[in-house]
Amino acid sequence: MDRIDKQILNILQENGRITNAQLSRMVGISAPATLERVKRLETAGVISHFMAVVDPEKVGFPIMVIVSITLSLSKLSSVSLIKEKFSELEEVVECYQIAGAHDFILKVIAKDIKAYAEFMNRKLTRIQGIQSIQSSFVIDSLKDKRIFLLKAGDHS
């Protein structure tokens, strides 16, 4: 990736709906060359997808919970099955397997506390291999960006 590819990525992260013509003007190359670079970045998997970012609260999901999961040591052989179960839960909007005090961190959204309790009692606690579940309710979101500022001097 060169300086122009990084510029393209920075701009697209801020505005995925920008037209190719606008993007080409901003990076200083022709529209066909810009389109070719974007397609190459997509093919290489650098750009995984384009999407609209929806505010969960404005569509009826004001409750956000960070759930820390610790697995039972006797069930570590079934981690792949547990991962599959987590990915099937519609309330889970992000899931990370981590190293440290816990094994997984889930970001869960819900319509209200009752809906979250139902999720916990009817879905999450029924997954075999979970030893402990710790729920932390988000009271304020200070920063929620998925933008990675790429500088011209960065190596990739």
Contacts in CASP RR format, 6 or more apart in sequence:
PFRMAT RR
TARGET T0000
AUTHOR 0000-0000-0000
METHOD contacts of the structure
MODEL  1
MDRIDKQILNILQENGRITNAQLSRMVGISAPATLERVKRLETAGVISHF
MAVVDPEKVGFPIMVIVSITLSLSKLSSVSLIKEKFSELEEVVECYQIAG
AHDFILKVIAKDIKAYAEFMNRKLTRIQGIQSIQSSFVIDSLKDKRIFLL
KAGDHS
1 9 0 8 1.000
1 41 0 8 1.000
1 46 0 8 1.000
1 150 0 8 1.000
1 156 0 8 1.000
3 152 0 8 1.000
3 153 0 8 1.000
4 27 0 8 1.000
4 28 0 8 1.000
4 29 0 8 1.000
4 37 0 8 1.000
5 37 0 8 1.000
5 41 0 8 1.000
5 46 0 8 1.000
6 150 0 8 1.000
6 151 0 8 1.000
6 152 0 8 1.000
6 154 0 8 1.000
7 26 0 8 1.000
7 27 0 8 1.000
8 23 0 8 1.000
8 27 0 8 1.000
8 34 0 8 1.000
8 37 0 8 1.000
8 38 0 8 1.000
8 41 0 8 1.000
9 41 0 8 1.000
9 46 0 8 1.000
9 47 0 8 1.000
9 148 0 8 1.000
9 150 0 8 1.000
10 147 0 8 1.000
10 149 0 8 1.000
10 150 0 8 1.000
11 18 0 8 1.000
11 23 0 8 1.000
11 26 0 8 1.000
11 27 0 8 1.000
12 18 0 8 1.000
12 23 0 8 1.000
12 38 0 8 1.000
12 47 0 8 1.000
12 50 0 8 1.000
13 146 0 8 1.000
13 147 0 8 1.000
13 148 0 8 1.000
14 147 0 8 1.000
16 50 0 8 1.000
18 26 0 8 1.000
20 31 0 8 1.000
20 34 0 8 1.000
20 35 0 8 1.000
20 38 0 8 1.000
21 31 0 8 1.000
23 34 0 8 1.000
23 38 0 8 1.000
24 30 0 8 1.000
24 31 0 8 1.000
24 33 0 8 1.000
24 34 0 8 1.000
24 35 0 8 1.000
27 34 0 8 1.000
29 37 0 8 1.000
38 47 0 8 1.000
41 47 0 8 1.000
56 62 0 8 1.000
56 64 0 8 1.000
56 93 0 8 1.000
56 109 0 8 1.000
60 111 0 8 1.000
61 109 0 8 1.000
61 110 0 8 1.000
61 111 0 8 1.000
62 111 0 8 1.000
62 112 0 8 1.000
63 109 0 8 1.000
63 110 0 8 1.000
63 111 0 8 1.000
63 112 0 8 1.000
63 113 0 8 1.000
63 115 0 8 1.000
63 116 0 8 1.000
63 137 0 8 1.000
64 107 0 8 1.000
64 108 0 8 1.000
64 109 0 8 1.000
64 110 0 8 1.000
64 137 0 8 1.000
64 138 0 8 1.000
64 141 0 8 1.000
65 107 0 8 1.000
65 108 0 8 1.000
65 109 0 8 1.000
65 110 0 8 1.000
65 116 0 8 1.000
65 135 0 8 1.000
65 136 0 8 1.000
65 137 0 8 1.000
65 138 0 8 1.000
66 105 0 8 1.000
66 106 0 8 1.000
66 107 0 8 1.000
66 108 0 8 1.000
66 135 0 8 1.000
66 136 0 8 1.000
66 138 0 8 1.000
67 105 0 8 1.000
67 106 0 8 1.000
67 107 0 8 1.000
67 108 0 8 1.000
67 124 0 8 1.000
67 133 0 8 1.000
67 134 0 8 1.000
67 135 0 8 1.000
67 136 0 8 1.000
68 101 0 8 1.000
68 102 0 8 1.000
68 104 0 8 1.000
68 105 0 8 1.000
68 133 0 8 1.000
68 134 0 8 1.000
68 136 0 8 1.000
69 102 0 8 1.000
69 103 0 8 1.000
69 104 0 8 1.000
69 105 0 8 1.000
69 106 0 8 1.000
69 130 0 8 1.000
69 132 0 8 1.000
69 133 0 8 1.000
69 134 0 8 1.000
70 101 0 8 1.000
70 102 0 8 1.000
70 103 0 8 1.000
70 130 0 8 1.000
70 131 0 8 1.000
70 132 0 8 1.000
71 79 0 8 1.000
71 82 0 8 1.000
71 103 0 8 1.000
71 104 0 8 1.000
71 129 0 8 1.000
71 130 0 8 1.000
71 131 0 8 1.000
72 129 0 8 1.000
72 130 0 8 1.000
72 131 0 8 1.000
73 131 0 8 1.000
74 129 0 8 1.000
75 82 0 8 1.000
75 128 0 8 1.000
75 129 0 8 1.000
75 131 0 8 1.000
78 128 0 8 1.000
78 129 0 8 1.000
79 97 0 8 1.000
79 103 0 8 1.000
81 128 0 8 1.000
82 104 0 8 1.000
82 127 0 8 1.000
82 128 0 8 1.000
82 129 0 8 1.000
82 130 0 8 1.000
83 95 0 8 1.000
83 97 0 8 1.000
85 127 0 8 1.000
86 92 0 8 1.000
86 95 0 8 1.000
86 104 0 8 1.000
86 106 0 8 1.000
86 127 0 8 1.000
87 95 0 8 1.000
89 119 0 8 1.000
89 123 0 8 1.000
89 124 0 8 1.000
91 108 0 8 1.000
91 109 0 8 1.000
91 110 0 8 1.000
91 116 0 8 1.000
91 119 0 8 1.000
91 123 0 8 1.000
92 106 0 8 1.000
92 107 0 8 1.000
92 108 0 8 1.000
93 107 0 8 1.000
93 108 0 8 1.000
93 109 0 8 1.000
94 105 0 8 1.000
94 106 0 8 1.000
94 107 0 8 1.000
95 104 0 8 1.000
95 105 0 8 1.000
95 106 0 8 1.000
95 107 0 8 1.000
96 104 0 8 1.000
96 105 0 8 1.000
96 106 0 8 1.000
97 103 0 8 1.000
97 104 0 8 1.000
98 104 0 8 1.000
98 105 0 8 1.000
102 134 0 8 1.000
108 116 0 8 1.000
108 119 0 8 1.000
110 116 0 8 1.000
110 119 0 8 1.000
116 135 0 8 1.000
120 133 0 8 1.000
120 135 0 8 1.000
124 130 0 8 1.000
124 133 0 8 1.000
125 133 0 8 1.000
150 156 0 8 1.000
END
